[in-house]
């Protein structure tokens, strides 16, 4: 087996590449220009997580399956953040950058807090915070909180 880190590249079709790139930058993603051009952009969340935003034309080069309408939910992508305040700040940044805040009810289980946003193309993102003691197993998941 290789010692290379496991990575994930989430590929998303977008109608307006420049608008989507600005949206993701407002959320804290950074563009990796080595893997970006006028048909797609690599937006980096961490050393192992990339979101590839692809023009509809480029997307169609990978599959014959239709692009889901913005009113559907094909997947919800969760992003772990360091605090409740960071969750709220990301949701506010998303709304200010052309996204939609709180498309689902806010989830507050005490040890875990999350909100859902839509990007300009209708992709669902769920920034959330989880108590580090629960996340790493030092504390149990409270039974009454889920």
N, C-alpha and C positions, 0 to 999 in steps of 0.2 A: 504494500500500500504506500501511497505517496504521503509525504509529510506536508504537502501543500494545504493551505487552509481551505475549508469548504466555503464556497461562495454561492450567492444567489443573484441572478440577473432577472429582474421582473421586467417583462416587455409589455408596453402599453401603447395602443394606437391613439394618436392625438390629431385633432383637426387643425390646430394652429400651433406649430412647433415653437415659435418664439413666445407666444403667450404661455404655453405649458412650461417652457424652460424658466421663464420669469416666475411662474407660480411655484415651482419646486425650489428655486433659489430662495424665494421668500420664506419657505418652510425650513430652510437650513441645509438643503442639498447643495452640493457643489458640482459644477460641470467639469467633466474630464474631456478636454478638447481632443485628446489623441483618439477617442472613440466617438467623436461627434462630427457631423457635417450638416449640410442643408436639408438632409432627409431624416436625421435622427440625432439624438443627444444622449450621452451617458451621464446620468445624474447620480452622484455618489452620496450615499447615506453613511457608509462606514467602509473600512478596508475590505469588507467581504460582502457588502450589500450595494447593488447598483440598480437603478431604475432606468431602463432604456425607453425613452419616449420616441416613438416612431411615427412619421407622417403616415397617413392612410395608404399612400402609394407604396411606401417601403414595407408597411405591414403586409400588404397584399402580396409582396414577393415571398413571404414566409408561409402563407396559408391561403387556401381558397375559402375557408370558413368566413362567414360574414362578420363584420364588426358589430358588436352588440350596441343597441341604441343607448344613449346616455340615460334613458329612463329605466334601464335594467340594472341588476346587480349580479355580475358574474363571479365576483370575488371581493372579499374585504381584507385589506392589508393592514396589519397592526404594526405600529411603531412604538417600541418601549422608550419612554422618556424618564428623566431623573426626578421629576416632582410633579405634583398636581399643577403647580403654577406653570411648569413647562408645557403641560397638556393644554391649559387654557391659552397660553401665549401662542402655541402652534395653531389652535383653532382660530384665534383672532387674526393671525397672519394669513391663514388660508382665506378667510372671509374678505380681508382687505386686498388680497391678490387675485380675486376673481373666482374663488371657490365658494362653497356653501357650507356653513357651519351647522352642526347639530342636526343632521339629517335623520338621526335616530335619537331616542331618549338618552340622556346622559346616564352613564352607568357608574354608580358610587356604592361600592361594597365595603367601604371602610379601608380595607387593606389594598384595594384595587380601585382605580378611578379611570374612566375612559369616556371619550367623546368621539363622534364620527363626523367626518367631513367628506365633501365631494370635491374632486379636482374639476377644472373647467370642462372635462370630457365625461364626467359622471362616474369616474373611478372612485370607489369608497376607500378611505383611509381612516384608521382608528388609532389616533395617538392615545396612549394609556400610560399610567404609572402603577407600579406594584410595590408594596412595602418590601424593601430588600431582604428583610429577615424571613418573610414568607417565601419570596422568590428563591432564595438559596437554601431553604429547608431548615433554617434555624428556629422558625416559629411555624406552628400549624396554620392551615387555612381555617379561619373561623367558620364553624359549622353553620351559623345562622346568616352568614353574609352572602351566600350565593343564591 
